[in-house]
Amino acid sequence: MARKRANHPLVEGLEITTLAAEGKAMGRWNDVVVFVPMTVPGDVVDVQIRLKRRRFMEGYAVRYIKRSPLRAEPFCAHFGVCGGCKWQNLPYDEQLRFKTAQVRDQLTRIGKIELPEIAPCLGSAETRFYRNKLEFTFADRRWLTQEEVASGEALEASPAAGFHIPGMFDKVLDIERCHLQPEPSNAIRLEVRRFCLEHGYTFHNARTHEGLMRNMIVRTASTGEVMVVVVFGADDRARIETLMGHLAATFPAVTSLFYVVNEKLNDSVGDLQPVLYAGKDHIVEQMEGLRFKVGPKSFYQTNSKQAYELYKVARDFADLKPGETLYDLYTGTGTIANFCAARCAKAVGIEYVPEAIEDAKVNSAINGIGNTAFYAGDMKEVLDDAFIAANGRPDVVILDPPRAGVDEPVIDVILRAAPERIVYVSCNPATQARDLALMDARYRVAAVQPVDMFPHTHHVENVVKLVRRTASEAGTPGAAPDVAPDAAPCGAGQ
């Protein structure tokens, strides 16, 4: 028997008063919080409620009674449908103001620790075409917008090459032009789509797991180099060779051209081996005279220019001295360790992914850096008292963990090592606040600098400088956090 649909109310004349988490905005109706996506503070709207809970409701705007003077005109034709860049309708200075407030709220409410004045969020010089990596998904039927469905016209269920509709693993919006990544990103995606349709290539169906064209990753480095990784759903060697040959001929400027065959039920390719079809097996990013090798599985901050600003903040907070030892935990491909190595005696990096550690070693070698050491493995298993005894007690620790934050056993080892300074770089201020509370008895927060890596989204990076308390200060432990923060993996197409 079909489940009876809830009879949710229409809330009329709701004033949107502030921004909220996950890119939403909110107002209050009869003392109940109402979340309304795609609105901005100052809007007055009629809202159709679609989700009702005891303490909050969520809905969507069906009529604008008054439009806020804060509103900006969205620049993307796909705004409001694809799920990315949700704050295009908000001026950039307002985005930065809210991100600063978001960091302040989470560190105060969750961490319950004493804080210095929080610096204004450091804005990105480029707010469009700033990403160096995007992943596109192919689907056998494109998502139809509400406007298309309401038109009543007979619409062709054509394939799509674009982005997942938020919360729907099997629904993909066909993208004509994305404003996130510089060319030739759009040109490559559109040409692959055109060629495949013209030559009868099948597109993937996420429910039946049929269809050849599955995903495509495009990387565009600050050096101008380009990498393309095409993911196929079957090992159809003739069609793979034909498409890859066409890409190589049509886009001769592509530096590195790979393909992957993924016949699994999930889209993850981390456990699969990319095949180099043409060009080099990597592209190169550059930062302050240093060159960084980026392979098809490498992690690199997705906003290259703003990554430089982020790392400069981390390096300044570290305040390294020539004789000191630095530990760079969750080092990735060793970017921070190599970036800071010239200012210390030794930099030690630890990372879970073995391929990333190999890249870190190569990055040291190609830059002539001889005072780094890198280790692969689970942080909880690698970083222990014996490791510190073998590699030397750190004077400074830089933490750049995934969204889930730092495991408590790792924090315990760091506290026993007692570095003079800790620099905590976080893509999730909520889990960062939890971890700061765990360290508060031994370390005080000396500086906080939010950094905007993802303009037009609610995401914010935050850098915190911790200084070891003196004996007279180290007597009052911090309060425990009051919520369990989001522990989703870091990282839109980010």
C-alpha positions as semicolon CSV with decimal commas, in nm:
position;residue;x (nm);y (nm);z (nm)
1;M;0,000;0,000;0,000
2;A;0,135;0,345;-0,093
3;R;0,245;0,564;0,193
4;K;0,017;0,862;0,252
5;R;0,179;1,190;0,156
6;A;0,214;1,446;0,435
7;N;-0,006;1,753;0,411
8;H;0,260;2,020;0,456
9;P;0,155;2,385;0,494
10;L;0,218;2,685;0,274
11;V;0,392;2,952;0,482
12;E;0,299;3,297;0,353
13;G;0,504;3,614;0,388
14;L;0,812;3,457;0,550
15;E;1,096;3,705;0,599
16;I;1,441;3,556;0,543
17;T;1,658;3,693;0,822
18;T;1,996;3,519;0,798
19;L;2,208;3,263;0,617
20;A;2,239;2,913;0,759
21;A;2,445;2,599;0,717
22;E;2,489;2,414;0,386
23;G;2,419;2,721;0,176
24;K;2,060;2,765;0,295
25;A;1,891;3,073;0,437
26;M;1,632;3,086;0,712
27;G;1,348;3,272;0,875
28;R;1,109;3,202;1,163
29;W;0,740;3,117;1,149
30;N;0,552;3,080;1,478
31;D;0,888;3,045;1,655
32;V;0,987;2,754;1,430
33;V;1,299;2,784;1,212
34;V;1,224;2,751;0,839
35;F;1,512;2,677;0,600
36;V;1,467;2,800;0,243
37;P;1,740;2,735;-0,018
38;M;1,820;2,993;-0,288
39;T;1,695;3,288;-0,083
40;V;1,898;3,565;0,081
41;P;1,845;3,780;0,393
42;G;1,586;4,047;0,325
43;D;1,371;3,836;0,091
44;V;1,003;3,798;0,182
45;V;0,860;3,480;0,030
46;D;0,575;3,233;0,031
47;V;0,724;2,893;0,113
48;Q;0,585;2,549;0,038
49;I;0,700;2,326;0,322
50;R;0,835;1,987;0,209
51;L;0,992;1,865;0,535
52;K;0,850;1,918;0,883
53;R;1,019;1,830;1,212
54;R;0,954;1,929;1,571
55;R;1,224;2,199;1,582
56;F;1,247;2,309;1,218
57;M;1,092;2,295;0,873
58;E;1,234;2,314;0,524
59;G;1,070;2,425;0,203
60;Y;1,112;2,611;-0,124
61;A;1,002;2,957;-0,234
62;V;0,695;2,956;-0,458
63;R;0,646;3,334;-0,472
64;Y;0,862;3,637;-0,396
65;I;0,665;3,913;-0,225
66;K;0,976;4,126;-0,180
67;R;1,326;4,076;-0,314
68;S;1,615;4,171;-0,090
69;P;1,838;4,466;-0,187
70;L;2,130;4,233;-0,107
71;R;2,049;4,014;-0,406
72;A;2,302;3,970;-0,686
73;E;2,215;3,843;-1,033
74;P;2,331;3,481;-1,079
75;F;2,573;3,450;-1,371
76;C;2,518;3,081;-1,452
77;A;2,227;2,946;-1,655
78;H;2,224;2,633;-1,435
79;F;2,197;2,823;-1,104
80;G;1,950;2,666;-0,865
81;V;1,937;2,332;-1,043
82;C;2,284;2,174;-1,048
83;G;2,340;2,230;-0,674
84;G;2,678;2,402;-0,701
85;C;2,759;2,770;-0,644
86;K;2,448;2,822;-0,430
87;W;2,550;3,174;-0,329
88;Q;2,569;3,330;-0,674
89;N;2,268;3,538;-0,571
90;L;2,467;3,696;-0,285
91;P;2,738;3,965;-0,331
92;Y;3,085;3,829;-0,265
93;D;3,160;4,059;0,028
94;E;2,845;3,929;0,199
95;Q;2,959;3,572;0,139
96;L;3,291;3,649;0,311
97;R;3,116;3,820;0,600
98;F;2,899;3,517;0,663
99;K;3,190;3,273;0,636
100;T;3,371;3,469;0,906
101;A;3,058;3,455;1,124
102;Q;3,021;3,082;1,054
103;V;3,375;3,013;1,179
104;R;3,319;3,230;1,488
105;D;2,991;3,054;1,568
106;Q;3,127;2,700;1,534
107;L;3,448;2,759;1,727
108;T;3,253;2,932;2,006
109;R;2,943;2,710;2,022
110;I;3,109;2,373;1,968
111;G;3,458;2,434;2,102
112;K;3,361;2,652;2,399
113;I;3,716;2,787;2,414
114;E;3,866;3,131;2,458
115;L;3,933;3,292;2,121
116;P;4,123;3,595;1,998
117;E;3,958;3,831;1,750
118;I;3,887;3,633;1,434
119;A;4,033;3,789;1,121
120;P;3,795;3,859;0,830
121;C;3,774;3,574;0,581
122;L;4,049;3,603;0,320
123;G;3,876;3,634;-0,016
124;S;3,975;3,466;-0,340
125;A;4,116;3,693;-0,609
126;E;3,928;3,486;-0,867
127;T;3,564;3,404;-0,800
128;R;3,496;3,234;-1,133
129;F;3,699;2,972;-1,321
130;Y;3,909;2,916;-1,010
131;R;3,896;2,536;-0,984
132;N;4,177;2,320;-1,119
133;K;3,977;1,995;-1,106
134;L;3,623;1,891;-1,195
135;E;3,460;1,551;-1,231
136;F;3,175;1,513;-1,478
137;T;2,924;1,227;-1,487
138;F;2,763;1,071;-1,792
139;A;2,402;0,947;-1,776
140;D;2,170;0,789;-2,031
141;R;1,886;1,030;-1,949
142;R;1,930;1,394;-1,860
143;W;1,749;1,560;-1,569
144;L;1,452;1,774;-1,676
145;T;1,408;2,105;-1,494
146;Q;1,080;2,206;-1,329
147;E;1,029;2,463;-1,605
148;E;1,069;2,197;-1,875
149;V;0,827;1,960;-1,704
150;A;0,572;2,239;-1,647
151;S;0,586;2,342;-2,014
152;G;0,391;2,032;-2,114
153;E;0,603;1,991;-2,427
154;A;0,719;1,651;-2,549
155;L;1,083;1,647;-2,441
156;E;1,352;1,415;-2,565
157;A;1,514;1,203;-2,294
158;S;1,864;1,267;-2,427
159;P;2,185;1,165;-2,247
160;A;2,374;1,401;-2,015
161;A;2,732;1,498;-1,938
162;G;2,737;1,711;-1,627
163;F;2,677;1,706;-1,252
164;H;2,462;1,499;-1,017
165;I;2,143;1,659;-0,891
166;P;2,197;1,705;-0,512
167;G;2,089;1,399;-0,317
168;M;2,013;1,192;-0,629
169;F;2,283;0,945;-0,723
170;D;2,119;0,852;-1,055
171;K;2,008;1,196;-1,178
172;V;2,247;1,409;-1,385
173;L;2,200;1,761;-1,517
174;D;2,340;1,818;-1,864
175;I;2,577;2,116;-1,844
176;E;2,627;2,358;-2,130
177;R;2,874;2,596;-1,966
178;C;3,023;2,571;-1,619
179;H;3,188;2,878;-1,464
180;L;3,405;2,684;-1,220
181;Q;3,700;2,571;-1,433
182;P;3,889;2,752;-1,709
183;E;3,900;2,629;-2,066
184;P;3,947;2,386;-2,225
185;S;3,728;2,220;-1,960
186;N;3,391;2,309;-2,117
187;A;3,520;2,247;-2,470
188;I;3,647;1,898;-2,381
189;R;3,323;1,795;-2,208
190;L;3,103;1,920;-2,491
191;E;3,318;1,756;-2,758
192;V;3,319;1,421;-2,579
193;R;2,942;1,437;-2,548
194;R;2,899;1,531;-2,916
195;F;3,137;1,265;-3,043
196;C;2,984;0,989;-2,832
197;L;2,628;1,072;-2,937
198;E;2,730;1,092;-3,303
199;H;2,907;0,756;-3,292
200;G;2,650;0,563;-3,090
201;Y;2,835;0,533;-2,759
202;T;2,607;0,433;-2,471
203;F;2,591;0,647;-2,157
204;H;2,592;0,499;-1,807
205;N;2,278;0,409;-1,615
206;A;2,351;0,416;-1,241
207;R;2,066;0,178;-1,158
208;T;2,124;-0,096;-1,416
209;H;2,503;-0,036;-1,433
210;E;2,497;-0,046;-1,809
211;G;2,651;0,198;-2,054
212;L;3,007;0,269;-2,165
213;M;3,056;0,638;-2,083
214;R;3,075;0,678;-1,705
215;N;3,284;0,972;-1,574
216;M;3,549;1,219;-1,682
217;I;3,799;1,414;-1,472
218;V;3,960;1,731;-1,606
219;R;4,255;1,901;-1,433
220;T;4,381;2,244;-1,542
221;A;4,704;2,348;-1,370
222;S;4,827;2,699;-1,295
223;T;5,117;2,625;-1,534
224;G;4,871;2,582;-1,822
225;E;4,907;2,203;-1,833
226;V;4,591;1,994;-1,870
227;M;4,507;1,637;-1,768
228;V;4,201;1,440;-1,881
229;V;4,097;1,105;-1,731
230;V;3,805;0,930;-1,905
231;V;3,632;0,656;-1,705
232;F;3,459;0,382;-1,903
233;G;3,204;0,137;-1,765
234;A;3,328;-0,159;-1,975
235;D;3,648;-0,272;-2,142
236;D;3,529;-0,203;-2,498
237;R;3,880;-0,160;-2,636
238;A;3,780;-0,057;-2,990
239;R;3,552;0,227;-2,876
240;I;3,797;0,334;-2,604
241;E;4,080;0,361;-2,857
242;T;3,859;0,552;-3,100
243;L;3,748;0,812;-2,846
244;M;4,092;0,856;-2,688
245;G;4,247;0,898;-3,033
246;H;3,987;1,161;-3,119
247;L;4,058;1,350;-2,796
248;A;4,433;1,343;-2,857
249;A;4,388;1,476;-3,210
250;T;4,125;1,739;-3,125
251;F;4,300;1,875;-2,815
252;P;4,675;1,848;-2,887
253;A;4,747;2,090;-2,599
254;V;4,632;1,829;-2,344
255;T;4,945;1,737;-2,150
256;S;4,831;1,409;-1,999
257;L;4,557;1,180;-2,132
258;F;4,444;0,876;-1,928
259;Y;4,159;0,631;-1,925
260;V;4,023;0,397;-1,657
261;V;3,792;0,096;-1,694
262;N;3,553;0,083;-1,397
263;E;3,315;-0,213;-1,401
264;K;3,234;-0,187;-1,028
265;L;2,901;-0,081;-0,879
266;N;3,049;0,242;-0,735
267;D;3,221;0,536;-0,904
268;S;3,539;0,530;-0,695
269;V;3,854;0,484;-0,905
270;G;4,108;0,514;-0,624
271;D;4,162;0,138;-0,628
272;L;4,186;0,114;-1,008
273;Q;4,490;0,166;-1,230
274;P;4,471;0,455;-1,478
275;V;4,614;0,378;-1,823
276;L;4,826;0,649;-1,985
277;Y;4,709;0,691;-2,345
278;A;4,911;0,995;-2,451
279;G;5,147;1,256;-2,307
280;K;5,311;1,267;-1,966
281;D;5,195;1,067;-1,664
282;H;5,150;1,389;-1,465
283;I;5,098;1,762;-1,485
284;V;5,287;2,026;-1,288
285;E;5,157;2,288;-1,047
286;Q;5,383;2,574;-0,943
287;M;5,394;2,776;-0,623
288;E;5,656;3,031;-0,519
289;G;5,918;2,880;-0,748
290;L;5,844;2,523;-0,633
291;R;5,711;2,265;-0,879
292;F;5,465;1,997;-0,771
293;K;5,393;1,678;-0,965
294;V;5,021;1,597;-0,985
295;G;4,921;1,251;-1,109
296;P;4,573;1,114;-1,188
297;K;4,523;1,006;-0,824
298;S;4,705;1,296;-0,655
299;F;4,535;1,533;-0,413
300;Y;4,606;1,900;-0,472
301;Q;4,405;2,195;-0,342
302;T;4,144;2,265;-0,609
303;N;4,192;2,644;-0,608
304;S;4,558;2,680;-0,705
305;K;4,601;3,054;-0,650
306;Q;4,410;3,057;-0,323
307;A;4,602;2,748;-0,206
308;Y;4,912;2,966;-0,217
309;E;4,743;3,219;0,011
310;L;4,626;2,940;0,244
311;Y;4,974;2,791;0,270
312;K;5,129;3,131;0,332
313;V;4,896;3,176;0,629
314;A;4,990;2,830;0,760
315;R;5,361;2,902;0,716
316;D;5,335;3,240;0,887
317;F;5,144;3,086;1,179
318;A;5,408;2,810;1,207
319;D;5,677;3,079;1,262
320;L;5,951;2,825;1,189
321;K;6,311;2,876;1,303
322;P;6,620;2,740;1,120
323;G;6,694;2,468;1,375
324;E;6,338;2,342;1,427
325;T;6,165;2,018;1,326
326;L;5,825;2,033;1,154
327;Y;5,569;1,753;1,139
328;D;5,318;1,788;0,855
329;L;5,038;1,546;0,939
330;Y;4,792;1,444;0,664
331;T;5,053;1,579;0,424
332;G;4,889;1,461;0,100
333;T;5,148;1,502;-0,174
334;G;5,376;1,689;0,065
335;T;5,283;2,038;-0,055
336;I;5,291;2,208;0,287
337;A;5,602;2,019;0,402
338;N;5,794;2,110;0,089
339;F;5,659;2,466;0,097
340;C;5,789;2,512;0,453
341;A;6,109;2,304;0,433
342;A;6,341;2,596;0,359
343;R;6,252;2,756;0,693
344;C;6,330;2,463;0,922
345;A;6,594;2,196;0,981
346;K;6,367;1,901;0,901
347;A;6,013;1,841;0,775
348;V;5,841;1,507;0,837
349;G;5,519;1,420;0,653
350;I;5,267;1,139;0,713
351;E;4,982;1,046;0,479
352;Y;4,748;0,747;0,443
353;V;4,771;0,713;0,061
354;P;5,098;0,547;-0,054
355;E;5,078;0,702;-0,403
356;A;5,056;1,047;-0,249
357;I;5,367;0,982;-0,041
358;E;5,557;0,874;-0,352
359;D;5,451;1,202;-0,514
360;A;5,568;1,390;-0,203
361;K;5,912;1,232;-0,231
362;V;5,929;1,315;-0,602
363;N;5,824;1,673;-0,528
364;S;6,113;1,707;-0,283
365;A;6,354;1,561;-0,536
366;I;6,253;1,778;-0,832
367;N;6,283;2,089;-0,615
368;G;6,619;1,990;-0,468
369;I;6,478;1,970;-0,114
370;G;6,688;1,738;0,099
371;N;6,552;1,788;0,451
372;T;6,216;1,610;0,418
373;A;6,107;1,259;0,515
374;F;5,771;1,107;0,422
375;Y;5,586;0,804;0,561
376;A;5,272;0,627;0,438
377;G;5,013;0,465;0,664
378;D;4,717;0,515;0,893
379;M;4,794;0,814;1,112
380;K;4,684;0,629;1,428
381;E;4,929;0,349;1,353
382;V;5,225;0,546;1,221
383;L;5,235;0,837;1,465
384;D;5,327;0,702;1,805
385;D;5,589;0,767;2,072
386;A;5,840;0,538;1,899
387;F;5,799;0,728;1,570
388;I;5,867;1,056;1,748
389;A;6,172;0,910;1,921
390;A;6,307;0,796;1,583
391;N;6,232;1,118;1,391
392;G;6,285;1,378;1,663
393;R;6,038;1,571;1,874
394;P;5,850;1,826;1,662
395;D;5,884;2,192;1,747
396;V;5,588;2,267;1,520
397;V;5,301;2,045;1,402
398;I;5,083;2,136;1,105
399;L;4,753;1,947;1,083
400;D;4,548;1,937;0,762
401;P;4,305;1,647;0,822
402;P;3,997;1,540;0,621
403;R;3,651;1,668;0,716
404;A;3,620;1,414;0,997
405;G;3,902;1,590;1,183
406;V;4,181;1,436;1,391
407;D;4,141;1,103;1,568
408;E;4,167;1,139;1,946
409;P;4,462;0,893;1,976
410;V;4,657;1,115;1,735
411;I;4,579;1,420;1,948
412;D;4,704;1,229;2,253
413;V;5,039;1,158;2,084
414;I;5,073;1,521;1,979
415;L;5,002;1,639;2,333
416;R;5,270;1,405;2,470
417;A;5,517;1,532;2,208
418;A;5,441;1,888;2,330
419;P;5,539;2,095;2,025
420;E;5,574;2,468;2,085
421;R;5,319;2,554;1,818
422;I;5,041;2,373;1,632
423;V;4,886;2,503;1,310
424;Y;4,548;2,344;1,236
425;V;4,421;2,380;0,877
426;S;4,062;2,262;0,844
427;C;3,797;2,232;0,574
428;N;3,535;2,176;0,847
429;P;3,537;2,429;1,134
430;A;3,288;2,211;1,327
431;T;3,526;1,916;1,368
432;Q;3,812;2,161;1,411
433;A;3,627;2,316;1,706
434;R;3,581;1,973;1,864
435;D;3,954;1,901;1,832
436;L;4,055;2,243;1,966
437;A;3,851;2,172;2,278
438;L;4,049;1,851;2,329
439;M;4,376;2,046;2,315
440;D;4,263;2,349;2,511
441;A;4,415;2,243;2,842
442;R;4,764;2,247;2,690
443;Y;4,731;2,498;2,404
444;R;4,569;2,837;2,367
445;V;4,438;2,972;2,038
446;A;4,662;3,262;1,933
447;A;4,520;3,342;1,588
448;V;4,232;3,246;1,359
449;Q;4,222;3,312;0,983
450;P;3,934;3,187;0,767
451;V;4,024;3,147;0,397
452;D;3,773;3,124;0,113
453;M;3,878;2,846;-0,123
454;F;3,534;2,803;-0,284
455;P;3,359;3,130;-0,379
456;H;2,980;3,118;-0,419
457;T;2,955;2,816;-0,186
458;H;2,913;2,785;0,191
459;H;3,243;2,598;0,229
460;V;3,526;2,768;0,417
461;E;3,879;2,669;0,517
462;N;4,003;2,784;0,855
463;V;4,357;2,813;0,990
464;V;4,417;2,825;1,366
465;K;4,746;2,892;1,542
466;L;4,788;2,717;1,878
467;V;5,064;2,806;2,123
468;R;5,168;2,581;2,412
469;R;5,048;2,720;2,744
470;T;5,295;2,816;3,012
471;A;5,293;2,621;3,339
472;S;5,073;2,886;3,501
473;E;4,823;2,874;3,213
474;A;4,798;2,497;3,176
475;G;4,561;2,423;3,462
476;T;4,216;2,470;3,317
477;P;4,089;2,208;3,072
478;G;3,849;2,316;2,798
479;A;3,485;2,216;2,788
480;A;3,369;1,918;2,589
481;P;3,199;1,978;2,252
482;D;2,819;1,965;2,250
483;V;2,747;1,817;1,907
484;A;2,868;1,545;1,679
485;P;2,988;1,739;1,372
486;D;2,950;1,624;1,013
487;A;3,212;1,359;0,933
488;A;3,161;1,340;0,557
489;P;3,472;1,309;0,340
490;C;3,633;1,634;0,236
491;G;3,595;1,737;-0,097
492;A;3,307;1,959;-0,517
493;G;3,370;1,831;-0,799
494;Q;3,469;2,036;-0,502
